[in-house]
Amino acid sequence: MEPIIFPPYKDSPKPALSPLQEEVLRLKRERNAVILAHNYVDEDIQLIADFCGDSLGLSFQARDTSADVIVFCGVDFMAETAKILNPEKTVLMPDAASGCSLEESCSAEELAAFKREYPDSAVVSYINCSGAVKAESDVICTSGNAVKIVEKFPKDRRIIFAPDKYLGSWVEEQTGRKMILWDGCCCAHASYDPEAIKKIKAALNAPVVCHPECPKPVRDVCDFVCSTEKMINWARENPSKTIIVATVFQMIHRLRREVPDKIFVAAPPNDIQNCKRCRHMDKNTLEKVRDCLRDMSPSIKVDPELAKKARKPIEKMLEWSKK
Ligand code: CIZ
């Protein structure tokens, strides 16, 4: 299969806003809403978002916004986190069925039982989990701050890391400490083929950046491993004109806008609709963004008691993430 190659953004035509995008922006003004979009949603949504970023940046935005309504274009745990951080606001999701394979791999009951097997452990949970799992955790992390968060604990403190075993194993490598890893993974990142990546790297003579949710054999054939937000600086500073990207395909839209003079290539295998996509993120469409603003639904609800418990480890993460 031919690689998907994106020419430099600076040389590409910039289409005017479509009538649907204009309609969304009009509704957004009427509702005094803010649109927060994850790096993994489609470009037509990214282009009309007030803020486009990773879970960490989006959490700060959700906590600090003065808008009445947050439209969260991402997946359910992200919108739930926004509601937990800012319970007075109405938080809308274009499609309430956009979940996450990592979130599905770990229930709060299972994590509670796991904690009983390893008493006296601190629990660090990746933000890709439910509010109920967050409530069972001591602190939350994202891929952008996982190393920093784990390093906050004394070296001899036993840590349970949930639910992504690949991100966990990468953090182990970076920090030199062993953790007890939950056996979950992201189905999109877990399916890269290291041999296919080696081949394209040799064919294009270009470096590969991958996400830490990729398994170790994939990470080992890549030149750099980092969160989506950190990919921007790395791509900007890398001397190569062409960069191969192994994460959910839509990240390339963000990279192209931020680093407009480079060529970006989606790493193979390009398996769903000819590129690496997240079936949950793909449930976000511009039509559904319009509909949720028009109907003020689906709106996220979180039980106040649960929210109170889950807010602590999220706020601890935000506090520990400060520069
Ligand atoms: O942290 C996030 O938002 C995810 C899921 C990936 C990344 O690295 O941005």
Residues whose N, C-alpha, C, O or C-beta is under 5 A from the ligand:
A	BS01	CIZ	D54 S55 L56 T142 S143 S227 T228 E229
